[in-house]
Amino acid sequence: MAVRLRVGIIGCGGMAKRHVGGYLASGRFEIAALADLNEEAMHQFDDEFGLSAQHYRDAREMLDREGLDVVSVCVWHAGHATWTIAAAARRPKAILCEKPMAENLQRAEQMLVACGRNNVKLAIGHQRRFLPAYTLARDLIAQGAIGNVELMQSFGAQGLPNYCSHQTDMFRYLLSDDECEWVMGNIERKTDRYERSTRIEDRAIALYQFRGGARAMILCDVTTIVYQGARIYGSEGMIDLTTTELRLLNQSTRGAWQSHLPDGQFFRVEDQGKQFEWVEGAAAQANELAQWIRGEIDTYRGNGENGYKALEMIHAVYESARCHERVVLPLQTRLNPLDLMVESGHLEPQRPGRYDIRSFLLRGERLWSDGSATVPHPGQEGQAG
Ligand SMILES: NC(=O)c1ccc[n+]([C@@H]2O[C@H](COP(=O)([O-])OP(=O)(O)OC[C@H]3O[C@@H](n4cnc5c(N)ncnc54)[C@H](O)[C@@H]3O)[C@@H](O)[C@H]2O)c1
């Protein structure tokens, strides 16, 4: 058997568990080291996965000492660029960083630069690209099974960057990575709402136009319907897509919905139920990453450029609201337009009082986090992790 790729994890929380599960299920990696500000978090990983990995409270020390092939960046969003750039400087073969790629496009661009100049492969964790129902939808659309795509409709919640960056990434994936031409949208932000320390809106509506003619729409925190997937309306049929199921309606189905529940490469839908998208997505993502690193494939579907475009399509909605216009891509404003609007006084919260819808994930007394610090200094605990 080929030598396993040595992985180090930065940030041992909920999503890192999915990464570790995926690495182990694919059989092509070993978990060599864990880094977290919290010792207990690392022990939980050892217990849950039977690991004997080295532990580090300072992720830079792990990067310096472990000679890692792969680094997973699983801290909160504002730490993604910091830790990806720190890892890239140590030249692992690849970095798998969670979504949304960064807190703004400037930092996302710096991640691409840092990885490019150090010859490091960069992957962003939009793992739904690896779900068999999504790939079946992409292939059916490419084969013309529903004619021209006229509208893809998605329903999100909990802010555009977190939930809906999966949806902007999905739109491009379903269109075989067609480019988004322009974006128009609006947001409402009356409360001082954050998600994992990232400023978010109360609700949003977005419309996307793609080069090939397709359009897509996101309603976020607007409807009671919320799910990953889409209703896809074509000139000659429709697809109703979820993370496990694809339903097709066209002339060949005689106008009736035809259901497909495709199994993954690693797991079966029937055996996993609601866990399917997490276990299969993570394992298939890890497996393709190993193939990319080993030179078995040339392109990786969740690469850094695609991660950047998913984030750009999110921030373009904020830019559309900021500038009161249709925003043509590529987006030239590199700072987060929502931050610009709030900090300039253009969109002051009318019900003051900051809160974070993910503060329950933090440990101890902490309620804020920027994810970018190394070991917290006494008295600065609130700035770390
Ligand atoms: N791809 C997906 O579907 C998906 C799903 C959930 C979360 N995510 C993403 O994963 C990321 C992490 O989210 P989560 O829910 O796992 O968060 P979490 O709070 O459960 O875990 C984050 C961990 O990072 C640690 N940490 C913070 N700063 C650190 C530092 N400087 N050095 C080392 N460790 C540090 C924390 O102690 C914590 O254990 C987020 O960006 C989120 O958007 C993605």
The ligand as an SDF file (V2000), in Angstrom:
LIG
                    3D

 44 48  0  0  0  0  0  0  0  0999 V2000
  -18.2580   22.5570    5.0130 N   0  0  0  0  0  0  0  0  0  0  0  0
  -19.3090   22.5750    5.8390 C   0  0  0  0  0  0  0  0  0  0  0  0
  -20.3960   22.1060    5.5340 O   0  0  0  0  0  0  0  0  0  0  0  0
  -19.1400   23.1940    7.1990 C   0  0  0  0  0  0  0  0  0  0  0  0
  -19.9900   22.8580    8.2570 C   0  0  0  0  0  0  0  0  0  0  0  0
  -19.7350   23.4060    9.5230 C   0  0  0  0  0  0  0  0  0  0  0  0
  -18.6780   24.2840    9.6810 C   0  0  0  0  0  0  0  0  0  0  0  0
  -17.8930   24.6110    8.6000 N   0  0  0  0  0  0  0  0  0  0  0  0
  -16.7760   25.5680    8.7560 C   0  0  0  0  0  0  0  0  0  0  0  0
  -15.7770   25.0330    9.5850 O   0  0  0  0  0  0  0  0  0  0  0  0
  -15.1570   26.0890   10.3230 C   0  0  0  0  0  0  0  0  0  0  0  0
  -15.1290   25.6770   11.7930 C   0  0  0  0  0  0  0  0  0  0  0  0
  -16.4460   25.5950   12.2630 O   0  0  0  0  0  0  0  0  0  0  0  0
  -16.8050   24.6140   13.4870 P   0  0  0  0  0  0  0  0  0  0  0  0
  -18.2840   24.5540   13.5640 O   0  0  0  0  0  0  0  0  0  0  0  0
  -16.0610   23.3270   13.3630 O   0  0  0  0  0  0  0  0  0  0  0  0
  -16.2180   25.4570   14.7150 O   0  0  0  0  0  0  0  0  0  0  0  0
  -15.8680   24.9410   16.1840 P   0  0  0  0  0  0  0  0  0  0  0  0
  -16.0260   26.1220   17.0820 O   0  0  0  0  0  0  0  0  0  0  0  0
  -16.6040   23.6880   16.4930 O   0  0  0  0  0  0  0  0  0  0  0  0
  -14.3150   24.5530   16.0690 O   0  0  0  0  0  0  0  0  0  0  0  0
  -13.3020   25.5030   15.9210 C   0  0  0  0  0  0  0  0  0  0  0  0
  -12.0970   25.0190   16.7190 C   0  0  0  0  0  0  0  0  0  0  0  0
  -10.9770   25.8470   16.4030 O   0  0  0  0  0  0  0  0  0  0  0  0
  -10.2270   26.0310   17.5790 C   0  0  0  0  0  0  0  0  0  0  0  0
   -9.3620   27.1970   17.4070 N   0  0  0  0  0  0  0  0  0  0  0  0
   -9.7330   28.4860   17.3760 C   0  0  0  0  0  0  0  0  0  0  0  0
   -8.6680   29.2700   17.1910 N   0  0  0  0  0  0  0  0  0  0  0  0
   -7.6010   28.4530   17.0820 C   0  0  0  0  0  0  0  0  0  0  0  0
   -6.2190   28.6790   16.9000 C   0  0  0  0  0  0  0  0  0  0  0  0
   -5.7430   29.9090   16.7770 N   0  0  0  0  0  0  0  0  0  0  0  0
   -5.4090   27.5940   16.8440 N   0  0  0  0  0  0  0  0  0  0  0  0
   -5.8890   26.3560   16.9790 C   0  0  0  0  0  0  0  0  0  0  0  0
   -7.2050   26.0760   17.1620 N   0  0  0  0  0  0  0  0  0  0  0  0
   -8.0340   27.1200   17.2300 C   0  0  0  0  0  0  0  0  0  0  0  0
  -11.2820   26.1820   18.6680 C   0  0  0  0  0  0  0  0  0  0  0  0
  -10.7430   25.9810   19.9550 O   0  0  0  0  0  0  0  0  0  0  0  0
  -12.2800   25.1150   18.2370 C   0  0  0  0  0  0  0  0  0  0  0  0
  -11.9910   23.8610   18.8500 O   0  0  0  0  0  0  0  0  0  0  0  0
  -15.9700   27.3630   10.0450 C   0  0  0  0  0  0  0  0  0  0  0  0
  -15.2840   28.2040    9.1730 O   0  0  0  0  0  0  0  0  0  0  0  0
  -17.2420   26.8510    9.4090 C   0  0  0  0  0  0  0  0  0  0  0  0
  -17.7780   27.7130    8.4240 O   0  0  0  0  0  0  0  0  0  0  0  0
  -18.1080   24.0740    7.4030 C   0  0  0  0  0  0  0  0  0  0  0  0
  1  2  1  0
  2  3  2  0
  2  4  1  0
  4  5  1  0
  4 44  2  0
  5  6  2  0
  6  7  1  0
  7  8  2  0
  8  9  1  0
  8 44  1  0
  9 10  1  0
  9 42  1  0
 10 11  1  0
 11 12  1  0
 11 40  1  0
 12 13  1  0
 13 14  1  0
 14 15  2  0
 14 16  1  0
 14 17  1  0
 17 18  1  0
 18 19  2  0
 18 20  1  0
 18 21  1  0
 21 22  1  0
 22 23  1  0
 23 24  1  0
 23 38  1  0
 24 25  1  0
 25 26  1  0
 25 36  1  0
 26 27  1  0
 26 35  1  0
 27 28  2  0
 28 29  1  0
 29 30  1  0
 29 35  2  0
 30 31  1  0
 30 32  2  0
 32 33  1  0
 33 34  2  0
 34 35  1  0
 36 37  1  0
 36 38  1  0
 38 39  1  0
 40 41  1  0
 40 42  1  0
 42 43  1  0
M  CHG  2   8   1  16  -1
M  END
$$$$
